[in-house]
Amino acid sequence: MDNNHAKPPEEKQDRLKKLELMKEFGMMPYADRYERTHTIAEARELPLETPVKVAGRIVLFRDMGKLAFARMADLDANIQIVFRLDELGEADYKKLQKIISVGDFLGIEGTIFATQKGELSVLAKQFTFLSKAIMPLPEKWHGLKDQEGRYRKRYLDLIGNEETKERFKFRSAFIAELRKFYWENGFVEIDTPVLTNAASGALARPFKTHLNALDIDVYLRIAPEIYLKEAIVGGFDRVFEVARVFRNEGTDASHLQDFTMVEHYASYWNFEKNIEFTEKMLSALVQKLKGSLTFKAYNRNDELVEIDLTPPWRRVSFRELLEEDSGIDIENYPTADDLKKAIAENGIVIEDIDTLGRGNMIDALYKKVSRPKLVNPTFLMNHPVDISPLARKNESDPRITDRFQLVINGWEIVNAYSELIDPVDQAERFERQAAFREAGDEEAMVKDDEYVEAMEYGMPPMSGWGMGVERLLALLTEQTNLRDVVLFPLLRPKE
């Protein structure tokens, strides 16, 4: 018997009939528990003749008359289950034939043995129904084919595509190893609010909502930065957070409206110390999880390119890179109008350039002419003050900041800097950002007077760091769209 051939509407009705038949047999279709002795992966390591109780989903079933074969799977492994009439007894064997469907969850009590062909199997002595599936698995358990369907019904994607399952296990392992690395290096993990009075900590457009209990408008955080730094004011030495953040902006292959960001702050570090830590951390994590510092990833042209994370990584100043790629020395154009003219004279087209302040115009120019060319890990340093409202000014050149971004394969993976700890300077920068916002730049930063007040109580020197988890994971798993490393991505409703 092969349970995969009926068309879905017909098979659903067939399964519902089997459900009723189970009740007639006095069987419980949906159990409350099952006491297994081993996972399937553990069972596969046992000696022959070992008694076991395993559980999982039936993903294949073939009835040969007095003998039936099934394939049972759990998260990490699968194993063949062999049902024999003489082992189960005629009554139970016939019940099994009448009620089982691919997709059902069963508990199997039996022994480990090898078939005549040498395949490791469990010889079933007894079976227990744990959950009856009334919908068939898609396409003979080969998984969903269309991409949107895989996003909308990720559970089916996980059942049918081993690569999908392994990708999300990799994500979980990466987060676990990341946390472990932080703790081993003296960092403490803390939680910060998702709902905030001011959307500060990054240049981004926030989501706004209303808090009925207090009758106030609040924002979903665009970054955990402000609160993490206030923890440093309060006496924490090194802090980090694996934070879900929200930005009300456009979506594409490398941008999501809600995503996972890791931020850390370390007292008494500067950005150069953070560069060293970044190389050390990411190379250690990748080596441990992938077994190599070289791997392949898709570039923006959907071509597989090789990336090498072997330290030391290239370091280049923002100004030098832009001049190299565009012919424009941004320091020669001190106003937005001057820079806009230079961009036009060099034949470079930037969307919505008339709405951008000088800082965001510089950032847009970089994204247009330089970022796509950066394949191997590159530390882009010394950004202009205009695009770094929270970064410390360079002591030798106050027009630039002690900041860096890590760019890999054209994606900005890390943003970090020596923190601004001067409350007067910070207040002035907030005022400039507010002016840009009034002029129509929706991504300009919102003023945060409470944060400035916290700074006035004294901040130690420190360096802060933020990384988009999905971007790095997409690179490490050969994905071109961030939704492929988000288990349940947000989609427009079908209706």
Rosetta blueprint (number, residue, H / E / L):
1 M L
2 D L
3 N L
4 N L
5 H L
6 A L
7 K L
8 P H
9 P H
10 E H
11 E H
12 K H
13 Q H
14 D H
15 R H
16 L H
17 K H
18 K H
19 L H
20 E H
21 L H
22 M H
23 K H
24 E H
25 F L
26 G L
27 M L
28 M L
29 P L
30 Y E
31 A L
32 D L
33 R L
34 Y L
35 E L
36 R L
37 T L
38 H L
39 T L
40 I H
41 A H
42 E H
43 A H
44 R L
45 E L
46 L L
47 P L
48 L L
49 E L
50 T L
51 P E
52 V E
53 K E
54 V E
55 A E
56 G E
57 R E
58 I E
59 V E
60 L E
61 F E
62 R E
63 D E
64 M L
65 G L
66 K L
67 L E
68 A E
69 F E
70 A E
71 R E
72 M E
73 A E
74 D L
75 L L
76 D L
77 A L
78 N E
79 I E
80 Q E
81 I E
82 V E
83 F E
84 R E
85 L H
86 D H
87 E H
88 L H
89 G L
90 E H
91 A H
92 D H
93 Y H
94 K H
95 K H
96 L H
97 Q H
98 K H
99 I H
100 I L
101 S L
102 V L
103 G L
104 D L
105 F E
106 L E
107 G E
108 I E
109 E E
110 G E
111 T E
112 I E
113 F E
114 A E
115 T L
116 Q L
117 K L
118 G L
119 E L
120 L E
121 S E
122 V E
123 L E
124 A E
125 K E
126 Q E
127 F E
128 T E
129 F E
130 L E
131 S E
132 K L
133 A L
134 I L
135 M L
136 P L
137 L L
138 P H
139 E H
140 K H
141 W H
142 H L
143 G L
144 L L
145 K L
146 D L
147 Q H
148 E H
149 G H
150 R H
151 Y H
152 R H
153 K L
154 R H
155 Y H
156 L H
157 D H
158 L H
159 I H
160 G H
161 N L
162 E H
163 E H
164 T H
165 K H
166 E H
167 R H
168 F H
169 K H
170 F H
171 R H
172 S H
173 A H
174 F H
175 I H
176 A H
177 E H
178 L H
179 R H
180 K H
181 F H
182 Y H
183 W H
184 E H
185 N L
186 G L
187 F L
188 V E
189 E E
190 I L
191 D L
192 T L
193 P L
194 V L
195 L E
196 T E
197 N L
198 A L
199 A L
200 S L
201 G L
202 A L
203 L L
204 A L
205 R L
206 P L
207 F L
208 K E
209 T E
210 H E
211 L E
212 N L
213 A L
214 L L
215 D L
216 I E
217 D E
218 V E
219 Y E
220 L E
221 R L
222 I L
223 A L
224 P L
225 E H
226 I H
227 Y H
228 L H
229 K H
230 E H
231 A H
232 I H
233 V H
234 G L
235 G L
236 F L
237 D L
238 R E
239 V E
240 F E
241 E E
242 V E
243 A E
244 R E
245 V E
246 F E
247 R L
248 N L
249 E L
250 G L
251 T L
252 D E
253 A L
254 S L
255 H E
256 L L
257 Q L
258 D E
259 F E
260 T E
261 M E
262 V E
263 E E
264 H E
265 Y E
266 A E
267 S E
268 Y L
269 W L
270 N L
271 F H
272 E H
273 K H
274 N H
275 I H
276 E H
277 F H
278 T H
279 E H
280 K H
281 M H
282 L H
283 S H
284 A H
285 L H
286 V H
287 Q H
288 K H
289 L H
290 K H
291 G L
292 S L
293 L L
294 T E
295 F E
296 K E
297 A E
298 Y E
299 N L
300 R L
301 N L
302 D L
303 E L
304 L E
305 V E
306 E E
307 I E
308 D E
309 L L
310 T L
311 P L
312 P L
313 W L
314 R E
315 R E
316 V E
317 S E
318 F H
319 R H
320 E H
321 L H
322 L H
323 E H
324 E H
325 D H
326 S H
327 G L
328 I L
329 D L
330 I H
331 E H
332 N H
333 Y L
334 P L
335 T L
336 A H
337 D H
338 D H
339 L H
340 K H
341 K H
342 A H
343 I H
344 A H
345 E H
346 N L
347 G L
348 I L
349 V L
350 I L
351 E L
352 D L
353 I H
354 D H
355 T H
356 L L
357 G L
358 R H
359 G H
360 N H
361 M H
362 I H
363 D H
364 A H
365 L H
366 Y H
367 K H
368 K H
369 V H
370 S L
371 R H
372 P H
373 K H
374 L L
375 V L
376 N L
377 P L
378 T E
379 F E
380 L E
381 M E
382 N L
383 H L
384 P E
385 V H
386 D H
387 I H
388 S L
389 P L
390 L L
391 A E
392 R L
393 K E
394 N L
395 E L
396 S L
397 D L
398 P L
399 R L
400 I E
401 T E
402 D L
403 R E
404 F E
405 Q E
406 L E
407 V E
408 I E
409 N L
410 G L
411 W E
412 E E
413 I E
414 V E
415 N E
416 A E
417 Y E
418 S E
419 E E
420 L L
421 I L
422 D L
423 P H
424 V H
425 D H
426 Q H
427 A H
428 E H
429 R H
430 F H
431 E H
432 R H
433 Q H
434 A H
435 A H
436 F H
437 R H
438 E H
439 A L
440 G L
441 D L
442 E L
443 E L
444 A L
445 M L
446 V L
447 K L
448 D L
449 D H
450 E H
451 Y H
452 V H
453 E H
454 A H
455 M H
456 E H
457 Y L
458 G L
459 M L
460 P L
461 P L
462 M E
463 S E
464 G E
465 W E
466 G E
467 M E
468 G E
469 V H
470 E H
471 R H
472 L H
473 L H
474 A H
475 L H
476 L H
477 T L
478 E L
479 Q L
480 T L
481 N L
482 L H
483 R H
484 D H
485 V H
486 V L
487 L L
488 F L
489 P L
490 L L
491 L L
492 R L
493 P L
494 K L
495 E L
